[in-house]
Amino acid sequence: MEDTEVTRLLTRFADGMSAVAPPAALWAHGSLALGDFRPGRSDLDLVALTDAPLTPVQEERLRDLHRRIVAEEPLGGSLHCTYLPLPAVADTTRPHPTWALGEWFERPVTPVARRELELGARVLSGPPPAGLVPPVSDTELVEFIRDELRGYWLPVTAKRELWGRDIWVDAGMLTFARASVTLREGRLVTKREALDELRAQGAPAGVTEDIHRRRYGPPREMPIADDWLVQRGELAREFVRQGIERALGPAG
């Protein structure tokens, strides 16, 4: 469910962007579009379609806009946006200017994001993605997910120091679960459905319920004990590592 803070944030961002580089379209994907959005806990994932590549001046002004939003809006840090120029919309590998996690960098609009746009984009302005963003084939989607598991997440499971943090436990477990469903059934699932997948795969119950409470339960009143942080990280890291190896198979 969306709340008034989210509506105000989206309106402020859309108005601010329009003053710098009026978008041909502005779309939300991810949990906001697919019905699993949790204010204050979910990211606001946006794609802004621009008529032309951003100029250096426009990039600097948009960076300033994002910084102000992060500083002044309670949910500002959760707003992420990739700026996709219309002339490059068919190039699925080309990186584009992006604001996410407090940083400005370049990344492609991935096959997963494009499939989310295809399935259920929320149109904030302009036309819908259909007819503008080329559809993603099932083969392209599966190949991307396998490459992401092999090239990114499997090496991450070797970095024990990361897994003591909530963000890595949540991202690693949920990404693996969502990837498992897509590789097996060809469909994308929400994070809530990913938790069901973790339970079905026999993931450590304490870790799964810890993620569930953090996303859907009341705020935690007491800090997590250090020994549980270490144990949770090891359980999650090992589960994800073994799961990826099974998913990729002998030729992975």
Secondary structure per residue as TSV (DSSP state, phi and psi in degrees):
chain	resnum	aa	ss	phi	psi
A	1	M	-	360.0	138.4
A	2	E	-	-91.8	146.5
A	3	D	-	-117.2	177.8
A	4	T	H	-66.7	-30.6
A	5	E	H	-63.6	-40.1
A	6	V	H	-65.8	-46.0
A	7	T	H	-59.4	-44.5
A	8	R	H	-63.3	-41.9
A	9	L	H	-62.6	-47.2
A	10	L	H	-63.2	-40.0
A	11	T	H	-65.3	-43.7
A	12	R	H	-62.1	-43.5
A	13	F	H	-64.9	-46.0
A	14	A	H	-61.0	-42.1
A	15	D	H	-65.8	-41.5
A	16	G	H	-65.6	-41.5
A	17	M	H	-65.8	-40.8
A	18	S	H	-60.5	-29.4
A	19	A	H	-75.4	-17.0
A	20	V	H	-105.3	-50.6
A	21	A	S	-150.2	86.3
A	22	P	-	-52.6	122.6
A	23	P	-	-75.8	145.0
A	24	A	S	-69.9	-29.3
A	25	A	E	-162.1	153.5
A	26	L	E	-135.3	121.9
A	27	W	E	-125.3	144.6
A	28	A	E	-104.6	140.1
A	29	H	E	-130.8	-168.2
A	30	G	T	71.6	-149.6
A	31	S	H	-65.9	-32.3
A	32	L	H	-63.3	-37.5
A	33	A	H	-85.4	-28.1
A	34	L	H	-101.2	7.9
A	35	G	T	89.0	17.6
A	36	D	-	-125.8	30.3
A	37	F	-	-80.3	135.0
A	38	R	-	-125.1	108.2
A	39	P	T	-55.0	132.3
A	40	G	T	83.8	-9.2
A	41	R	T	-125.4	-25.7
A	42	S	S	-98.4	155.0
A	43	D	-	-81.8	152.7
A	44	L	E	-101.7	99.1
A	45	D	E	-96.4	117.2
A	46	L	E	-122.2	151.7
A	47	V	E	-125.7	124.2
A	48	A	E	-104.7	119.2
A	49	L	E	-88.2	122.2
A	50	T	E	-112.0	152.5
A	51	D	S	-67.3	-29.7
A	52	A	S	-146.2	163.1
A	53	P	-	-56.9	147.1
A	54	L	-	-65.7	142.7
A	55	T	-	-81.9	162.3
A	56	P	H	-56.0	-37.8
A	57	V	H	-65.4	-44.1
A	58	Q	H	-62.9	-40.7
A	59	E	H	-60.0	-44.6
A	60	E	H	-64.3	-41.0
A	61	R	H	-67.8	-35.4
A	62	L	H	-71.0	-36.9
A	63	R	H	-59.0	-43.2
A	64	D	H	-62.7	-40.2
A	65	L	H	-59.9	-47.7
A	66	H	H	-62.3	-42.0
A	67	R	H	-62.4	-41.1
A	68	R	H	-64.5	-41.4
A	69	I	H	-63.9	-42.9
A	70	V	H	-61.2	-41.5
A	71	A	H	-73.6	-29.1
A	72	E	H	-112.1	-16.4
A	73	E	-	-110.3	131.7
A	74	P	T	-54.7	-35.0
A	75	L	T	-103.0	12.0
A	76	G	G	-60.7	-33.6
A	77	G	G	-68.5	-16.2
A	78	S	G	-87.8	-8.0
A	79	L	E	-85.0	120.2
A	80	H	E	-120.0	143.0
A	81	C	E	-147.7	134.2
A	82	T	E	-107.6	135.2
A	83	Y	E	-101.4	106.1
A	84	L	E	-104.5	111.7
A	85	P	E	-76.0	138.6
A	86	L	G	-55.1	-39.2
A	87	P	G	-63.9	-19.5
A	88	A	G	-111.2	15.5
A	89	V	T	-65.2	-26.2
A	90	A	T	-85.5	-10.0
A	91	D	-	-88.3	103.4
A	92	T	S	-80.0	-8.5
A	93	T	S	-106.5	-11.3
A	94	R	-	-73.9	130.1
A	95	P	-	-77.8	149.1
A	96	H	E	-131.9	154.8
A	97	P	E	-55.3	135.2
A	98	T	E	-144.1	140.5
A	99	W	E	-111.4	124.0
A	100	A	E	-158.6	142.2
A	101	L	T	53.7	37.0
A	102	G	T	78.7	13.4
A	103	E	E	-133.7	154.5
A	104	W	E	-108.0	121.9
A	105	F	E	-154.2	-171.4
A	106	E	E	-121.8	138.5
A	107	R	E	-155.6	156.3
A	108	P	-	-73.7	163.0
A	109	V	-	-83.2	103.1
A	110	T	-	-66.4	162.3
A	111	P	H	-56.1	-34.1
A	112	V	H	-65.1	-46.3
A	113	A	H	-63.5	-39.3
A	114	R	H	-66.2	-37.8
A	115	R	H	-67.1	-38.0
A	116	E	H	-61.9	-42.1
A	117	L	H	-61.5	-39.3
A	118	E	H	-66.0	-39.0
A	119	L	H	-82.1	-36.0
A	120	G	H	-166.1	46.0
A	121	A	-	-64.1	141.4
A	122	R	E	-94.7	118.4
A	123	V	E	-85.0	114.4
A	124	L	E	-90.3	-29.0
A	125	S	E	-162.6	156.4
A	126	G	S	76.1	-169.3
A	127	P	S	-76.9	163.3
A	128	P	-	-71.7	166.4
A	129	P	S	-65.7	-29.7
A	130	A	T	-56.5	128.0
A	131	G	T	90.4	-14.7
A	132	L	T	-109.3	-46.8
A	133	V	S	-96.7	119.4
A	134	P	-	-59.3	140.3
A	135	P	-	-64.7	153.0
A	136	V	-	-97.5	127.7
A	137	S	-	-73.7	157.1
A	138	D	H	-60.8	-37.6
A	139	T	H	-63.5	-44.8
A	140	E	H	-62.6	-40.6
A	141	L	H	-64.3	-46.8
A	142	V	H	-65.0	-43.1
A	143	E	H	-62.2	-40.3
A	144	F	H	-63.2	-44.7
A	145	I	H	-65.1	-42.6
A	146	R	H	-62.7	-41.8
A	147	D	H	-63.8	-39.1
A	148	E	H	-66.0	-41.9
A	149	L	I	-65.0	-45.1
A	150	R	I	-71.8	-46.2
A	151	G	I	-88.0	-22.7
A	152	Y	I	-116.9	-59.2
A	153	W	I	-72.7	-34.9
A	154	L	H	-64.0	-45.6
A	155	P	H	-61.1	-33.4
A	156	V	H	-62.9	-31.6
A	157	T	T	-69.1	-10.2
A	158	A	T	-88.3	-5.3
A	159	K	-	-103.6	84.0
A	160	R	G	-54.9	-34.4
A	161	E	G	-64.0	-24.0
A	162	L	G	-74.1	-31.0
A	163	W	G	-81.2	2.8
A	164	G	G	-83.0	-4.5
A	165	R	S	-104.9	142.5
A	166	D	H	-52.7	-44.8
A	167	I	H	-61.2	-37.0
A	168	W	H	-78.5	-37.3
A	169	V	H	-61.3	-49.3
A	170	D	H	-63.6	-49.7
A	171	A	H	-64.9	-44.0
A	172	G	H	-64.1	-49.2
A	173	M	H	-65.6	-47.0
A	174	L	H	-71.3	-38.4
A	175	T	H	-62.9	-44.0
A	176	F	H	-61.5	-44.5
A	177	A	H	-63.3	-43.8
A	178	R	H	-65.5	-40.5
A	179	A	H	-62.5	-38.9
A	180	S	H	-58.9	-45.0
A	181	V	H	-65.8	-42.8
A	182	T	H	-64.7	-42.8
A	183	L	H	-65.5	-33.3
A	184	R	H	-84.4	-38.7
A	185	E	H	-122.5	-9.0
A	186	G	S	79.1	11.4
A	187	R	-	-121.6	158.3
A	188	L	-	-93.6	146.7
A	189	V	-	-128.4	160.5
A	190	T	-	-78.7	172.4
A	191	K	H	-67.6	-32.9
A	192	R	H	-63.1	-43.8
A	193	E	H	-66.7	-31.9
A	194	A	H	-63.8	-34.9
A	195	L	H	-63.6	-39.0
A	196	D	H	-63.1	-38.2
A	197	E	H	-64.6	-40.8
A	198	L	H	-60.3	-44.1
A	199	R	H	-63.1	-42.0
A	200	A	H	-65.2	-30.0
A	201	Q	T	-84.6	-1.5
A	202	G	T	78.2	29.7
A	203	A	-	-62.1	153.6
A	204	P	-	-52.9	122.1
A	205	A	H	-60.4	-41.1
A	206	G	H	-61.5	-38.4
A	207	V	H	-69.2	-45.2
A	208	T	H	-62.1	-44.0
A	209	E	H	-69.6	-31.5
A	210	D	H	-61.5	-44.5
A	211	I	H	-64.9	-43.1
A	212	H	H	-59.9	-45.7
A	213	R	H	-62.3	-39.8
A	214	R	H	-67.7	-32.7
A	215	R	H	-91.8	-36.8
A	216	Y	H	-120.2	-12.7
A	217	G	S	-94.0	-178.4
A	218	P	-	-69.5	159.0
A	219	P	-	-57.2	141.8
A	220	R	-	-70.7	132.1
A	221	E	S	-86.8	-31.0
A	222	M	S	-116.5	144.8
A	223	P	-	-66.1	154.8
A	224	I	-	-74.6	135.8
A	225	A	-	-64.1	144.1
A	226	D	H	-59.6	-38.7
A	227	D	H	-66.7	-33.9
A	228	W	H	-71.6	-35.8
A	229	L	H	-57.9	-44.7
A	230	V	H	-66.5	-47.2
A	231	Q	H	-63.9	-44.8
A	232	R	H	-59.2	-44.3
A	233	G	H	-61.8	-42.2
A	234	E	H	-67.7	-40.7
A	235	L	H	-62.9	-45.5
A	236	A	H	-66.4	-46.3
A	237	R	H	-59.6	-45.8
A	238	E	H	-69.4	-38.6
A	239	F	H	-63.3	-45.2
A	240	V	H	-66.0	-43.1
A	241	R	H	-59.6	-50.7
A	242	Q	H	-64.7	-37.6
A	243	G	H	-65.5	-41.5
A	244	I	H	-63.9	-43.6
A	245	E	H	-60.8	-39.5
A	246	R	H	-66.5	-43.3
A	247	A	H	-64.7	-37.7
A	248	L	H	-79.2	-26.5
A	249	G	-	77.0	-179.0
A	250	P	T	-59.0	-30.6
A	251	A	T	-90.9	5.4
A	252	G	-	-60.5	360.0
